[in-house]
Amino acid sequence: KRREQAQVAMAAAAQKLLSNPEEQLGELRTLLGLARDSDNMVVRLALLSLLAVFKDILPGYRIRLPSEKELAVKVSKEVQKLRDYE
């Protein structure tokens, strides 16, 4: 029963994270907390969930600081939001 509750908590946290990673980063703490559980099976499932989440939310490109030229150029709100998030 304890494992089932942990699985439900993991699924809910992962789903929230994947739906809106910028605003739901707190759910990583939930998954990290479950990864420190005393039950080895819960720990394994939590680590696999974290792996899947990280794989989905991390960009496929290298994140670097924008150059002075790039910072001087006016960008759209969407691009600025993405830069701030990265």
DRENZA-607092 format. One record per residue (C-alpha): residue number from 1; residue in one letter; x, y, z. Coordinates in pm, whole numbers, m for minus. Last residue first. Layout:
% residues N
{NUM; 'a'; {X; Y; Z}} ...
This chain:
% residues 86
{86; 'e'; {1751; 2927; m1877}} {85; 'y'; {1428; 3068; m1734}} {84; 'd'; {1536; 3428; m1790}} {83; 'r'; {1634; 3353; m2149}} {82; 'l'; {1301; 3178; m2211}} {81; 'k'; {1108; 3474; m2067}} {80; 'q'; {1309; 3712; m2284}} {79; 'v'; {1232; 3503; m2594}} {78; 'e'; {859; 3506; m2513}} {77; 'k'; {858; 3879; m2437}} {76; 's'; {1008; 3949; m2778}} {75; 'v'; {1366; 4062; m2817}} {74; 'k'; {1543; 4399; m2834}} {73; 'v'; {1906; 4356; m2930}} {72; 'a'; {2159; 4485; m2677}} {71; 'l'; {2171; 4151; m2493}} {70; 'e'; {2266; 3971; m2815}} {69; 'k'; {2548; 4217; m2880}} {68; 'e'; {2672; 4182; m2523}} {67; 's'; {2683; 3805; m2567}} {66; 'p'; {2413; 3577; m2427}} {65; 'l'; {2521; 3332; m2156}} {64; 'r'; {2521; 2974; m2271}} {63; 'i'; {2276; 2685; m2269}} {62; 'r'; {2381; 2397; m2491}} {61; 'y'; {2098; 2249; m2694}} {60; 'g'; {1856; 1962; m2644}} {59; 'p'; {1681; 2149; m2367}} {58; 'l'; {1624; 1984; m2031}} {57; 'i'; {1255; 1931; m1957}} {56; 'd'; {1203; 1586; m2109}} {55; 'k'; {1524; 1410; m2004}} {54; 'f'; {1502; 1568; m1662}} {53; 'v'; {1149; 1432; m1616}} {52; 'a'; {1240; 1081; m1733}} {51; 'l'; {1546; 1070; m1508}} {50; 'l'; {1347; 1199; m1212}} {49; 's'; {1085; 928; m1267}} {48; 'l'; {1357; 663; m1285}} {47; 'l'; {1506; 796; m962}} {46; 'a'; {1165; 789; m793}} {45; 'l'; {1104; 432; m910}} {44; 'r'; {1440; 319; m777}} {43; 'v'; {1388; 491; m441}} {42; 'v'; {1039; 344; m407}} {41; 'm'; {1183; m4; m475}} {40; 'n'; {1460; 50; m220}} {39; 'd'; {1213; 134; 59}} {38; 's'; {1378; 373; 308}} {37; 'd'; {1285; 677; 101}} {36; 'r'; {1549; 925; m16}} {35; 'a'; {1431; 918; m380}} {34; 'l'; {1083; 1003; m249}} {33; 'g'; {1219; 1332; m121}} {32; 'l'; {1383; 1400; m456}} {31; 'l'; {1050; 1341; m630}} {30; 't'; {869; 1582; m400}} {29; 'r'; {1152; 1833; m423}} {28; 'l'; {1127; 1819; m802}} {27; 'e'; {762; 1920; m758}} {26; 'g'; {883; 2263; m655}} {25; 'l'; {985; 2321; m1016}} {24; 'q'; {616; 2359; m1106}} {23; 'e'; {612; 2711; m1250}} {22; 'e'; {883; 2682; m1512}} {21; 'p'; {821; 2310; m1573}} {20; 'n'; {457; 2348; m1680}} {19; 's'; {289; 2025; m1793}} {18; 'l'; {600; 1812; m1746}} {17; 'l'; {643; 1913; m1386}} {16; 'k'; {276; 1859; m1303}} {15; 'q'; {286; 1512; m1461}} {14; 'a'; {604; 1421; m1277}} {13; 'a'; {457; 1526; m941}} {12; 'a'; {132; 1338; m1001}} {11; 'a'; {311; 1023; m1116}} {10; 'm'; {548; 1031; m822}} {9; 'a'; {267; 1082; m569}} {8; 'v'; {69; 794; m723}} {7; 'q'; {376; 572; m711}} {6; 'a'; {440; 666; m348}} {5; 'q'; {83; 578; m255}} {4; 'e'; {118; 244; m433}} {3; 'r'; {445; 175; m256}} {2; 'r'; {285; 239; 84}} {1; 'k'; {0; 0; 0}} 
